[in-house]
């Protein structure tokens, strides 16, 4: 009787621990993906801004650059 209770307790504890670990792992993975996609989006915006600045600099030189 005691062995049966210990077996079921151990089994329940293991299943509960695995469920909690799975939920935590899924949350951490989702946050990592969100941070990664946010950084890619910001880098793409920065890249387009730098490209725009570089292209506008060649078309209209300032007086300091001409002289």
Buried (B, 14 or more C-beta within 10 A) or exposed (E): EEEEEEEEEEEEEEEEEEEEEEEEEEEEEEEEEEEEEEEEEEEEEEEEEEEEEEEEEEEEEEEEEEE
